Amino acid sequence: MVEYETKAEVLEPPAVAPVTVEREADAPPLAAEVRALKGEVAALRERVVSAGRPAIGSDARPGGGEFTERYLRKGLDWGIETKRFTVSTSSEGGFAVPREIDDMIETTLKSISPIRQIANVVKVGSSQYRKLVAVGGFASGWVAETAGRPETATPPFVEVAPPMGELYANPAATQALLDDAMFDVESWLAQEIAIEFARAEGVAFVTGTGTDQPRGFLNYPVAATGDSTRPFGTLQYVPSGAAGAFGANPADRLIDLVHALRAPYRQGAVWVMNSNTLATIRKFKDSTGNFIWQPGLGAGAAATLLGYPVVEADAMPDIAANSLSIAFGQFRSGYTITERGGTTILRAPYSNKPFVHFYATRRVGGAVVNSEAIKLMRFSAN
């Protein structure tokens, strides 16, 4: 056997001169990038940890407690997160209401603003909203198989522009009250704004002048003539039979008002009146001695008058001479409400110390778009 002798040589790595970094500018590019990435990772880790913590205050919803604690309670700037709420510049204090508050306002408005419940509500992108309405209908005719087809009449179009205005509320609270940890600022703010907006809306949709506010349906010209001869934009009224009161057989007068509205509009029609007028009508009986007003049969069901729901609107006038105290119609076709954007809020802690004001605004408009879909009762002899 032949034996071979091997000798292992240990190779030493070449000597490398140490790199000494005296300044940040002398660092190799790769080292600077690694250092920057580490800083970004640390910042992201801190944000993730912070996102998992409960929000400051009793409200743990995203954006709810922090908005309450930092802005509504203390008026502090939101810094990097300001872009989620700012509608102008942060130095001016303009902030959009968080979605939680705005949704509460919208829900409350629908539940306590009676005309908003029954009218057509349109979200618009500007104050220049226009609606085209075809006046009348298309004409038609019968012809023989080989007879000519002359041109038929085409209805004209009318442009309706609901006037808009800025609705505002300005509730206030002391700073001491806002500092109370048991006080729910968001619920208080939403409720106060909703009540004030509903009150103002309720008046404007009924009797508004149309100047810097919606035009109410009672602020249109009225006539006793029917739909075929009455000009567009004029509402028809049915007389009650006596000045400032119902004439003989008051239930018959209400039936006349129902049938003054053409059959297509009676589907989905409602009565609108205030509680004083309703109290008078609830005492009316038909020829068999039964009350013509009937309470709702189920929970939440509306009371009915001659088979149609009754909506109470405090802005409707009391019965008086020549008053238009009762409306009947299909309001989703007859009246349109326009609103632009959401609710905005401005916190004002300095104008009336020690009170903190919450100045909230909302742009709303309204107008009659179909004068055939709404009928009125005028308390007059004719």
PyMOL commands that set and color helices and strands:
alter all, ss='L'
color gray80, all
select helices_A, chain A and resi 24-26+29-52+64-73+79-84+90-92+99-112+114-118+175-179+185-207+217-219+250-260+263-266+275-281+331-334
alter helices_A, ss='H'
color red, helices_A
select strands_A, chain A and resi 94-96+120-124+131-134+157-160+164-169+172-174+222-223+235-239+241-242+245-246+270-273+293-294+304-305+308-312+324-329+335-352+355-368+374-378
alter strands_A, ss='S'
color yellow, strands_A
deselect
rebuild
show_as cartoon
